[in-house]
Amino acid sequence: MPDDAKYLLREIGFSVIRFREVYRRWCRKRGVHYHEMLIFYTIRDMGACTQKDVCECYALPKQTVNNIVGSLKTRGLLTLKTGGDDHKRRYLCLTEAGKAYAEKMMAPLLEQELAAVAGMGPENLHETIRLLNAYTAKLGTAMFPGEEWENEDK
């Protein structure tokens, strides 16, 4: 394998890890568990969502999400409610205390993320997303030949 390809593989892996580390450090500095923040992030972005949605968004194990949800329920920040036509699906719903907690945590995070978007420019972020999705699709196709990769056309 050419040295340039090894370098590129290493750097893309490190870039993804460093990206996630920014959020981990942000959480640690505020005394918030990283996976807990991801649950609030998903609720903020998706509105109604299930534990399965959180698992799929962040490639987290079911047990990890279940444990965090249990902790949030115990702390009175979250409840599970059935809804819609499928009474087996249980949606994560913030309590009033959970809404206040989420607002206190997520509002500053969104403000800082928007500052980063302004600094980079939306067009650069669109291109970054497009290229990362394209690379992920090619990687998925190479690693799992014959399987359809869901983000291939994004």
SULMO-V376118 format. One record per pair of residues at least 6 apart in sequence whose ideal C-beta (glycine too) atoms are under 7 Angstrom apart, sorted by the first residue. I is the first residue (numbers start at 1). J is the second residue. D is the distance in Angstrom with one decimal. If there is no record, write none. Layout:
i-><I & I>
j-><J & J>
d-><D & D>
This chain:
i-><23 & 23 & 24 & 26 & 27 & 27 & 27 & 30 & 32 & 33 & 35 & 35 & 35 & 36 & 36 & 37 & 38 & 38 & 39 & 39 & 39 & 39 & 39 & 40 & 40 & 40 & 42 & 42 & 42 & 42 & 43 & 43 & 43 & 44 & 44 & 46 & 48 & 48 & 49 & 49 & 50 & 50 & 50 & 50 & 51 & 51 & 51 & 51 & 54 & 54 & 55 & 55 & 69 & 69 & 72 & 73 & 76 & 76 & 77 & 77 & 77 & 77 & 77 & 78 & 78 & 78 & 78 & 78 & 79 & 79 & 80 & 80 & 80 & 81 & 81 & 81 & 82 & 82 & 83 & 94 & 117 & 133 & 133 & 136 & 137 & 137 & 137 & 140 & 141>
j-><34 & 37 & 34 & 109 & 33 & 34 & 37 & 105 & 105 & 68 & 60 & 64 & 68 & 68 & 72 & 105 & 54 & 58 & 54 & 68 & 69 & 72 & 92 & 102 & 105 & 106 & 49 & 53 & 54 & 57 & 49 & 92 & 94 & 102 & 106 & 53 & 83 & 91 & 91 & 92 & 89 & 90 & 91 & 92 & 65 & 66 & 69 & 92 & 60 & 65 & 62 & 65 & 78 & 92 & 78 & 79 & 95 & 97 & 94 & 95 & 97 & 98 & 101 & 92 & 93 & 94 & 95 & 98 & 93 & 95 & 90 & 91 & 92 & 90 & 91 & 93 & 89 & 90 & 91 & 102 & 125 & 151 & 154 & 151 & 149 & 151 & 152 & 149 & 149>
d-><6.6 & 7.0 & 4.9 & 6.9 & 6.7 & 4.7 & 5.0 & 7.0 & 6.1 & 6.8 & 6.6 & 6.0 & 5.0 & 5.4 & 6.8 & 6.9 & 6.6 & 5.3 & 5.6 & 5.9 & 6.9 & 6.9 & 6.9 & 4.8 & 6.3 & 5.8 & 5.2 & 6.3 & 4.9 & 5.6 & 6.0 & 5.8 & 6.4 & 6.9 & 5.5 & 6.3 & 6.9 & 4.9 & 6.6 & 5.7 & 5.7 & 6.4 & 5.9 & 6.8 & 4.9 & 6.3 & 5.9 & 6.9 & 6.6 & 5.0 & 5.7 & 5.3 & 6.4 & 6.8 & 3.9 & 6.7 & 5.8 & 5.2 & 6.7 & 6.0 & 5.7 & 3.6 & 5.5 & 5.9 & 6.9 & 6.1 & 6.6 & 5.3 & 5.1 & 5.9 & 4.2 & 6.9 & 6.5 & 6.7 & 5.4 & 5.0 & 6.6 & 5.7 & 5.4 & 5.9 & 6.1 & 5.0 & 4.7 & 5.9 & 4.8 & 5.8 & 4.1 & 3.9 & 5.8>
